[in-house]
Amino acid sequence: MVILSEWLAAQLDKESAEPAYRQLLQLMQQAILTGRLAPGTKLPSSRTLAGDLGVARNTVLHVYDQLSAEGYVISTTGSGTYVADTRPDSAAVSTVAPAAAPADEEDDASGASRRGDMSMRGQRLIDEAGVSAKQWGAFMPGVPDVAEFPARTWSRLQARLWKSANHGLLTYAPGGGYRPLRRALSDYLRVARSVRCTPDQIIITTGIHQSIDLAVRLLADVGDRAWVEEPCYWGARSVLQSSGLKLTPIPVDDEGLNPREQDLRDPPRIALVTPSHQYPLGMVMSLARRRTLLEYARQHNVWIIEDDYDSEFRYGSRPLASLQGLDESDRVIYVGSLGKLLFPGLRIGYMVVPERLAATFRTGVAELYREGQLMQQAVLAEFIMDGYLTSHVRRMRTLYGERRQLLIDAVTRHFGDALPVMGDEAGLHFVLGLPEHADDRAVATAAYDAGVIVRPLAAYYSGRQDRKGLLTGYACVPHEEIAPAFATLAQVIEEHAFARPEKLRRAG
């Protein structure tokens, strides 16, 4: 017992900000777990240990009580306190030595075996992750200007709802989400996107990723095939792969998705498309292709997930009608998000499902995700119904159109027509083409080091890359910062993509 007291006294730091109770508890737990105190060892009385350590007896009593509550010791009235046997059950511990890792299996930086730590699909997700460490600045694609969001209006609506003290807004969301929001979205989508739906067909989610994840979980099994556009949004591809689907990249051309004959012979379970504004290249799926895809889906029981990516922001023409609005066979799951229209941190998206699946999806979203954020949903419903969403989208379309033109003008000043601008008719970014020999990943990395964010087009291909370019966003860049930021990017492009950049500058 003297040895224990001496060891504890040597370890106890009475000058530390950590309370003596916490230090003593952790020391004794450590002694028991490491075998310094063997099972069955009788501990000194609380009075004796307190005297040896120079601490209050209540401190030791509280430590003993906590050790007993956590199973480290057993206290018997009239007999004392003994160390419990906490050693692992030998029957549950294998005595067979673990198999050696294959010679080609490397450890990560922490020394842990990849095979032991990660599933194959988990490792693939991390290896192919496209998420950026920075989410704001020139020329981050796909990010709206949150500084222009009408925060005062939103705050006023939110304060009014909090003041009413509606307790129903503080619990879990009902299956499908807040009904007034679903009704408001139904009215908005019918007018703005030609989506045919009722409030019952709308399911509120946290965004595109969750919408796709829910659709895949309810409509497909592990090993089913899914068509994805080539190139396509890396986030959607990650969701599909992580769900265990086998992905078939389908090339796109100027008319959108263009499946080959061998693709058509093996119908997928799911086809994920961005028909109104292909991401990332920006083309629009032609009416003929849309009708062909819908008929193919009808004949082969294919589910189409239509990702209506930032199609409200079209410049020079009205927003295009949705694919879902043409669907007569109820094979389209329409998904969208309010993040690009308002602010990404809102994390509210939606999906429109066929009427016969509405109850199934309402149950599925409640069972899997236990949705909440009813207060945010209620504020958004008021925001839409009072007309603020429509006016905000109209104002931002004008603002983004101006910034888009400023950026195109900057490209022309530096490179003339040597670098093509692709997919600039809509959205929050365009693709700045690079010479065929250029390494767009290297250019993007060098630009990042220079303080400019762009994404390499290579990151959106899963197979052979047939175009080189940079996704260049303009929405979140103030007017006055566009020209100087692009001058920095232009210098990086000239250094990495051209052997003789002086010949590519326009005279004068």
Secondary structure, DSSP 8 states (H G I E B T S, - for coil): -HHHHHHHHHH--TTSSS-HHHHHHHHHHHHHHHTSS-TT-B---HHHHHHHHTS-HHHHHHHHHHHHHTTSEEEETTTEEEE---S--GGGS--S------TT--B-TTS-BHHHH--HHHHHHHHT----S--SSTB-TT---GGGS-HHHHHHHHHHHHHHT-GGGGS---TTS-HHHHHHHHHHHHHHH-----GGGEEEESSHHHHHHHHHHHH--TT-EEEEEES--HHHHHHHHHTT-EEEEEEEETTEE---HHHHTS--SEEEE--SS-TTT-----HHHHHHHHHHHHHHT-EEEEE-TTTT-BSSS-----SGGG-SSS-EEEEEESTTTS-GGG--EEEE--GGGHHHHHHHHHHHH----HHHHHHHHHHHHTTHHHHHHHHHHHHHHHHHHHHHHHHHHHHTTSS-EES-SBSSEEEEE--TT--HHHHHHHHHHTT---EEGGGG-SS-----EEEEE-TTS-HHHHHHHHHHHHHHHHHHH-S-GGGGS---
